[in-house]
Amino acid sequence: MMFPKSISGWCMWLYFLWVGIGAFVALPLFGIIAGILALGYAIASLFGQ
């Protein structure tokens, strides 16, 4: 397994990890952090990072 090499890849990876764990455990500020990671992915992909 290889780690992502871009910022958008890391945001996507962390987003799915956060949402996956959040399905089983009550995480503080779940929606805010998920939104920040999704927005980070969208912006980084748009600018090609």
MOPAC internal coordinates of N, CA, C and O (Angstrom, degrees):
PM7 1SCF
backbone

  N    0.0000 0     0.00 0     0.00 0    0    0    0
  C    1.4414 1     0.00 0     0.00 0    1    0    0
  C    1.5231 1   108.42 1     0.00 0    2    1    0
  O    1.2310 1   121.22 1   -46.21 1    3    2    1
  N    1.3066 1   115.28 1   133.79 1    3    2    1
  C    1.4631 1   119.97 1  -179.74 1    5    3    2
  C    1.5273 1   110.10 1  -107.99 1    6    5    3
  O    1.2310 1   121.19 1   -35.24 1    7    6    5
  N    1.3105 1   115.34 1   144.76 1    7    6    5
  C    1.4574 1   120.48 1   177.09 1    9    7    6
  C    1.5241 1   109.53 1   -80.38 1   10    9    7
  O    1.2310 1   120.16 1   -26.64 1   11   10    9
  N    1.3285 1   117.31 1   153.36 1   11   10    9
  C    1.4690 1   119.75 1   178.28 1   13   11   10
  C    1.5221 1   111.22 1   -63.82 1   14   13   11
  O    1.2310 1   121.29 1   -28.35 1   15   14   13
  N    1.3220 1   115.14 1   151.65 1   15   14   13
  C    1.4586 1   119.70 1  -178.85 1   17   15   14
  C    1.5220 1   112.32 1  -107.56 1   18   17   15
  O    1.2310 1   120.18 1   174.83 1   19   18   17
  N    1.3278 1   117.26 1    -5.17 1   19   18   17
  C    1.4584 1   120.36 1  -178.08 1   21   19   18
  C    1.5262 1   110.63 1  -121.54 1   22   21   19
  O    1.2310 1   121.49 1   -16.96 1   23   22   21
  N    1.3102 1   114.76 1   163.04 1   23   22   21
  C    1.4657 1   120.21 1   178.62 1   25   23   22
  C    1.5239 1   109.90 1   -64.56 1   26   25   23
  O    1.2310 1   120.30 1   138.51 1   27   26   25
  N    1.3323 1   117.03 1   -41.49 1   27   26   25
  C    1.4604 1   119.50 1   179.94 1   29   27   26
  C    1.5330 1   110.83 1   -63.80 1   30   29   27
  O    1.2310 1   120.48 1   142.61 1   31   30   29
  N    1.3104 1   116.69 1   -37.39 1   31   30   29
  C    1.4595 1   120.41 1   177.22 1   33   31   30
  C    1.5162 1   112.04 1   -62.99 1   34   33   31
  O    1.2310 1   120.48 1   138.03 1   35   34   33
  N    1.3252 1   116.69 1   -41.97 1   35   34   33
  C    1.4640 1   120.92 1   177.67 1   37   35   34
  C    1.5196 1   111.30 1   -65.28 1   38   37   35
  O    1.2310 1   120.40 1   138.27 1   39   38   37
  N    1.3330 1   116.84 1   -41.73 1   39   38   37
  C    1.4688 1   119.60 1   179.40 1   41   39   38
  C    1.5246 1   110.71 1   -62.66 1   42   41   39
  O    1.2310 1   120.46 1   138.04 1   43   42   41
  N    1.3337 1   116.72 1   -41.96 1   43   42   41
  C    1.4579 1   120.14 1   179.96 1   45   43   42
  C    1.5219 1   110.34 1   -65.53 1   46   45   43
  O    1.2310 1   120.48 1   135.85 1   47   46   45
  N    1.3258 1   116.68 1   -44.15 1   47   46   45
  C    1.4671 1   122.10 1   179.34 1   49   47   46
  C    1.5214 1   110.82 1   -59.44 1   50   49   47
  O    1.2310 1   120.94 1   131.21 1   51   50   49
  N    1.3309 1   115.80 1   -48.79 1   51   50   49
  C    1.4612 1   120.47 1  -178.54 1   53   51   50
  C    1.5248 1   111.85 1   -67.87 1   54   53   51
  O    1.2310 1   120.28 1   145.57 1   55   54   53
  N    1.3328 1   117.07 1   -34.43 1   55   54   53
  C    1.4618 1   120.60 1   177.66 1   57   55   54
  C    1.5251 1   110.50 1   -61.11 1   58   57   55
  O    1.2310 1   120.09 1   128.74 1   59   58   57
  N    1.3292 1   117.44 1   -51.26 1   59   58   57
  C    1.4538 1   119.95 1  -178.53 1   61   59   58
  C    1.5246 1   111.65 1   -66.73 1   62   61   59
  O    1.2310 1   119.82 1   145.50 1   63   62   61
  N    1.3057 1   117.94 1   -34.50 1   63   62   61
  C    1.4614 1   121.10 1   175.34 1   65   63   62
  C    1.5281 1   110.46 1   -64.17 1   66   65   63
  O    1.2310 1   120.50 1   134.43 1   67   66   65
  N    1.3302 1   116.65 1   -45.57 1   67   66   65
  C    1.4714 1   122.43 1  -179.54 1   69   67   66
  C    1.5231 1   110.85 1   -63.16 1   70   69   67
  O    1.2310 1   120.24 1   134.07 1   71   70   69
  N    1.3338 1   117.15 1   -45.93 1   71   70   69
  C    1.4697 1   120.90 1  -179.20 1   73   71   70
  C    1.5245 1   110.45 1   -68.33 1   74   73   71
  O    1.2310 1   120.29 1   141.24 1   75   74   73
  N    1.3176 1   117.05 1   -38.76 1   75   74   73
  C    1.4582 1   120.29 1   178.65 1   77   75   74
  C    1.5186 1   112.62 1   -63.93 1   78   77   75
  O    1.2310 1   120.27 1   135.47 1   79   78   77
  N    1.3108 1   117.09 1   -44.53 1   79   78   77
  C    1.4660 1   120.48 1   177.82 1   81   79   78
  C    1.5252 1   109.86 1   -68.46 1   82   81   79
  O    1.2310 1   120.45 1   143.11 1   83   82   81
  N    1.3394 1   116.74 1   -36.89 1   83   82   81
  C    1.4618 1   121.14 1  -179.74 1   85   83   82
  C    1.5171 1   113.27 1   -65.06 1   86   85   83
  O    1.2310 1   119.86 1   160.60 1   87   86   85
  N    1.3183 1   117.86 1   -19.40 1   87   86   85
  C    1.4610 1   120.65 1   177.23 1   89   87   86
  C    1.5289 1   111.44 1   -70.69 1   90   89   87
  O    1.2310 1   120.21 1   157.46 1   91   90   89
  N    1.3183 1   117.21 1   -22.54 1   91   90   89
  C    1.4594 1   120.98 1  -176.95 1   93   91   90
  C    1.5207 1   114.04 1  -112.78 1   94   93   91
  O    1.2310 1   120.06 1   157.60 1   95   94   93
  N    1.3348 1   117.50 1   -22.40 1   95   94   93
  C    1.4649 1   122.12 1  -175.06 1   97   95   94
  C    1.5252 1   108.32 1  -129.88 1   98   97   95
  O    1.2310 1   120.36 1   -41.19 1   99   98   97
  N    1.3095 1   116.91 1   138.81 1   99   98   97
  C    1.4636 1   120.49 1   176.56 1  101   99   98
  C    1.5289 1   108.88 1   -74.67 1  102  101   99
  O    1.2310 1   120.58 1   -69.14 1  103  102  101
  N    1.3258 1   116.50 1   110.86 1  103  102  101
  C    1.4563 1   121.76 1  -178.25 1  105  103  102
  C    1.5264 1   110.22 1  -100.45 1  106  105  103
  O    1.2310 1   120.15 1   -40.30 1  107  106  105
  N    1.3192 1   117.32 1   139.70 1  107  106  105
  C    1.4664 1   119.42 1   178.31 1  109  107  106
  C    1.5253 1   110.71 1   -70.14 1  110  109  107
  O    1.2310 1   120.81 1   -39.31 1  111  110  109
  N    1.3016 1   116.05 1   140.69 1  111  110  109
  C    1.4756 1   122.75 1   178.28 1  113  111  110
  C    1.5276 1   112.05 1    55.39 1  114  113  111
  O    1.2310 1   120.59 1  -141.29 1  115  114  113
  N    1.3267 1   116.47 1    38.71 1  115  114  113
  C    1.4662 1   121.43 1  -175.02 1  117  115  114
  C    1.5259 1   112.15 1   -55.49 1  118  117  115
  O    1.2310 1   120.50 1   127.97 1  119  118  117
  N    1.3260 1   116.65 1   -52.03 1  119  118  117
  C    1.4621 1   120.71 1  -175.76 1  121  119  118
  C    1.5105 1   113.55 1   -65.06 1  122  121  119
  O    1.2310 1   120.60 1   141.62 1  123  122  121
  N    1.3185 1   116.46 1   -38.38 1  123  122  121
  C    1.4647 1   120.55 1  -178.26 1  125  123  122
  C    1.5261 1   110.43 1   -66.84 1  126  125  123
  O    1.2310 1   120.22 1   133.08 1  127  126  125
  N    1.3180 1   117.18 1   -46.92 1  127  126  125
  C    1.4618 1   120.49 1  -178.33 1  129  127  126
  C    1.5251 1   110.63 1   -68.33 1  130  129  127
  O    1.2310 1   120.07 1   140.33 1  131  130  129
  N    1.3354 1   117.47 1   -39.67 1  131  130  129
  C    1.4661 1   119.99 1   177.33 1  133  131  130
  C    1.5218 1   110.07 1   -62.82 1  134  133  131
  O    1.2310 1   120.29 1   139.89 1  135  134  133
  N    1.3220 1   117.06 1   -40.11 1  135  134  133
  C    1.4608 1   120.61 1   178.01 1  137  135  134
  C    1.5154 1   112.75 1   -65.03 1  138  137  135
  O    1.2310 1   120.33 1   139.36 1  139  138  137
  N    1.3151 1   116.98 1   -40.64 1  139  138  137
  C    1.4675 1   120.95 1   178.89 1  141  139  138
  C    1.5280 1   110.57 1   -64.13 1  142  141  139
  O    1.2310 1   120.24 1   136.88 1  143  142  141
  N    1.3303 1   117.14 1   -43.12 1  143  142  141
  C    1.4601 1   120.48 1   178.96 1  145  143  142
  C    1.5305 1   111.39 1   -65.80 1  146  145  143
  O    1.2310 1   120.02 1   139.46 1  147  146  145
  N    1.3377 1   117.56 1   -40.54 1  147  146  145
  C    1.4676 1   120.39 1   178.51 1  149  147  146
  C    1.5214 1   110.46 1   -65.99 1  150  149  147
  O    1.2310 1   120.22 1   138.00 1  151  150  149
  N    1.3190 1   117.18 1   -42.00 1  151  150  149
  C    1.4614 1   120.98 1   178.04 1  153  151  150
  C    1.5258 1   110.70 1   -66.07 1  154  153  151
  O    1.2310 1   120.09 1   140.42 1  155  154  153
  N    1.3201 1   117.44 1   -39.58 1  155  154  153
  C    1.4660 1   121.44 1   176.78 1  157  155  154
  C    1.5166 1   111.39 1   -61.08 1  158  157  155
  O    1.2310 1   120.39 1   139.45 1  159  158  157
  N    1.3313 1   116.86 1   -40.55 1  159  158  157
  C    1.4648 1   119.82 1   177.35 1  161  159  158
  C    1.5194 1   110.84 1   -64.15 1  162  161  159
  O    1.2310 1   120.52 1   133.62 1  163  162  161
  N    1.3255 1   116.61 1   -46.38 1  163  162  161
  C    1.4669 1   120.25 1  -177.92 1  165  163  162
  C    1.5194 1   112.02 1   -62.01 1  166  165  163
  O    1.2310 1   120.34 1   135.20 1  167  166  165
  N    1.3162 1   116.95 1   -44.80 1  167  166  165
  C    1.4614 1   120.59 1  -178.59 1  169  167  166
  C    1.5274 1   111.34 1   -69.27 1  170  169  167
  O    1.2310 1   120.06 1   136.00 1  171  170  169
  N    1.3250 1   117.48 1   -44.00 1  171  170  169
  C    1.4587 1   120.72 1  -179.84 1  173  171  170
  C    1.5292 1   111.13 1   -65.33 1  174  173  171
  O    1.2310 1   119.91 1   142.97 1  175  174  173
  N    1.3357 1   117.78 1   -37.03 1  175  174  173
  C    1.4629 1   119.19 1   177.96 1  177  175  174
  C    1.5203 1   111.18 1   -68.96 1  178  177  175
  O    1.2310 1   121.00 1   143.02 1  179  178  177
  N    1.3193 1   115.70 1   -36.98 1  179  178  177
  C    1.4590 1   120.52 1   179.97 1  181  179  178
  C    1.5223 1   110.67 1   -62.08 1  182  181  179
  O    1.2310 1   120.29 1   139.11 1  183  182  181
  N    1.3217 1   117.05 1   -40.89 1  183  182  181
  C    1.4646 1   121.34 1  -178.41 1  185  183  182
  C    1.5255 1   112.77 1   -92.35 1  186  185  183
  O    1.2310 1   119.99 1  -177.99 1  187  186  185
  N    1.3176 1   117.62 1     2.01 1  187  186  185
  C    1.4658 1   121.09 1   174.93 1  189  187  186
  C    1.5074 1   115.18 1    74.45 1  190  189  187
  O    1.2310 1   119.56 1  -149.05 1  191  190  189
  N    1.2956 1   118.44 1    30.95 1  191  190  189
  C    1.4557 1   121.91 1   178.26 1  193  191  190
  C    1.5074 1   108.33 1   -92.28 1  194  193  191
  O    1.2310 1   120.10 1   180.00 1  195  194  193

